[in-house]
Amino acid sequence: MTDPIESPAHYTSGRYEAIDIIEDAISRAPDPVLGNCQGHVLRYLLRMWDKDQPPMNAAKARWYLNRLLAQPANDHWCSGK
């Protein structure tokens, strides 16, 4: 049985643990708000098929993606650096 705090099954069901993927991805974000939104998008998409109601998880990911895209543009955001 997996530990629901340390290693929940819906985050560890693939070859890679979701937290490792998320931390790696957001470490390159130019801004904490952008990284936070990106992390939530990834979280909901990575666990989508492993929890109840995949459409709800997809909708939550979309909500955070829309929030990410609504952030004001800045030099880092536009250039990808």
Contacts in CASP RR format, 6 or more apart in sequence:
PFRMAT RR
TARGET T0000
AUTHOR 0000-0000-0000
METHOD contacts of the structure
MODEL  1
MTDPIESPAHYTSGRYEAIDIIEDAISRAPDPVLGNCQGHVLRYLLRMWD
KDQPPMNAAKARWYLNRLLAQPANDHWCSGK
2 8 0 8 1.000
2 9 0 8 1.000
2 12 0 8 1.000
7 17 0 8 1.000
9 50 0 8 1.000
10 47 0 8 1.000
10 50 0 8 1.000
10 51 0 8 1.000
11 17 0 8 1.000
11 18 0 8 1.000
11 19 0 8 1.000
11 46 0 8 1.000
11 47 0 8 1.000
11 50 0 8 1.000
12 18 0 8 1.000
13 50 0 8 1.000
18 42 0 8 1.000
18 43 0 8 1.000
18 46 0 8 1.000
18 47 0 8 1.000
21 42 0 8 1.000
21 46 0 8 1.000
22 39 0 8 1.000
22 42 0 8 1.000
22 43 0 8 1.000
22 46 0 8 1.000
25 38 0 8 1.000
25 39 0 8 1.000
25 42 0 8 1.000
26 35 0 8 1.000
26 36 0 8 1.000
26 38 0 8 1.000
26 39 0 8 1.000
26 42 0 8 1.000
29 35 0 8 1.000
29 38 0 8 1.000
30 74 0 8 1.000
30 76 0 8 1.000
30 77 0 8 1.000
30 80 0 8 1.000
30 81 0 8 1.000
31 71 0 8 1.000
31 74 0 8 1.000
31 76 0 8 1.000
31 77 0 8 1.000
33 71 0 8 1.000
34 68 0 8 1.000
34 71 0 8 1.000
34 77 0 8 1.000
35 68 0 8 1.000
37 64 0 8 1.000
37 65 0 8 1.000
37 67 0 8 1.000
37 68 0 8 1.000
37 71 0 8 1.000
38 68 0 8 1.000
39 64 0 8 1.000
40 60 0 8 1.000
40 61 0 8 1.000
40 64 0 8 1.000
41 61 0 8 1.000
41 64 0 8 1.000
41 65 0 8 1.000
41 68 0 8 1.000
44 57 0 8 1.000
44 58 0 8 1.000
44 60 0 8 1.000
44 61 0 8 1.000
44 64 0 8 1.000
45 57 0 8 1.000
45 58 0 8 1.000
45 61 0 8 1.000
47 57 0 8 1.000
48 54 0 8 1.000
48 57 0 8 1.000
48 58 0 8 1.000
48 61 0 8 1.000
51 57 0 8 1.000
71 77 0 8 1.000
75 81 0 8 1.000
END
